[in-house]
């Protein structure tokens, strides 16, 4: 039975991914920042709640050290939108730094912490929920969020290179424009549609596909 660790399952795409994975018979370890954030996920068969902050090295080390079973798939999903504004208009630099810490360094620290569990799997996989907004283009709005996703794209590609010899495949992905608190009510797809596509990607990811960037629907992005 596959064990999937998903960060940020309190709502939105993360919660939808947890439910989708459980519906397929997978075991799910889901993280949130407080016990109250799990809601009724805690009552689902096959779900294990894990309270932690993805930016806390101490919390990650404690959680990973208490985990005895292998992790087959790690999905780095936890993220924040951060302050709005262009490079010259954004003034919340503390918020900017927090966005980088959660969205870029968070996936790196989570992967570092749970790497021993991924190696126990024998064919571990790491997925990073990024965004097409991380593309190196001329757009200036939401610069904190865009910069964080550009950074995590580089981290994902570097991890793919470094983990190839361990047989661990790594993929960055764009989850689509999703109707969540972050995406807004006019977005294209539901969290459930995005989640289904992402779990499909996770199940089908192999080492020969490592280091690529995917859309939620399984199509590959050429530029990122």
C-alpha positions, 0 to 999 in steps of 0.5 A, a space after each residue: 500500500 502506498 504511503 503519501 505525505 502531503 503538506 498543507 491539508 487543512 483546505 483547498 488543493 491539499 485537502 482535496 489531494 488527501 481525500 483523493 488519495 484516500 479514495 484510491 486506497 492509499 495511506 495519507 500522512 497530512 500536515 497542518 499547523 494545528 490539530 484543529 486544522 485537520 477537521 474531519 480528515 482525522 476521522 478518515 480511515 488511512 489518514 494520519 495527522 501530523 502537526 508541524 510548521 514547514 518552516 521549522 527545522 526543529 518541528 520537521 526533525 521531530 516529526 521525521 524522527 518519529 516516523 517509522 514507516 517509509 514514505 513513497 510519495 512526498 507532495 510539497 503543497 503548503 504555501 501562501 500568497 504573500 503580499 501583493 504589489 510589484 517590485 517597486 510598490 511592495 512594501 511588506 518585506 517581512 511578508 515577502 521574506 515569509 513567502 519565500 520561506 514557506 513557498 521555497 525553503 519549506 519544500 526544501 526543508 521538508 524534503 531534507 527532513 523526510 529523505 530517510 523515509 523516502 529512501 526506505 521506500 526504494 522508489 520514492 517520489 517528490 512532487 512540488 506544487 509550484 505555479 506557472 507564475 514562477 515563469 521568468 516572464 515580464 509580469 510584475 504583479 504579486 512579485 513575492 509569490 512569483 519570486 517564491 515559485 521561481 525559486 522553488 522551481 530551481 530547487 526542484 530541478 536541483 533536487 532532481 539532479 541530486 536524488 537521481 542516483 538514489 532512484 527518487 524522482 522529482 517533479 514540479 507542477 502547476 496545479 491549474 487556476 483553482 477555485 480556492 481562497 487563493 485562486 478566487 471564485 472565478 478560477 477555471 477548475 475545482 480543487 477536486 479536479 486539480 487534486 485528481 490530476 496531481 495524484 495521477 501525476 504522482 502515481 505515474 511519476 518515474 525516474 526517467 521523467 524526473 526534473 520536469 515541470 508538469 501541468 495538473 492535467 498531465 501535460 508537460 510544460 516546456 518553459 519554466 
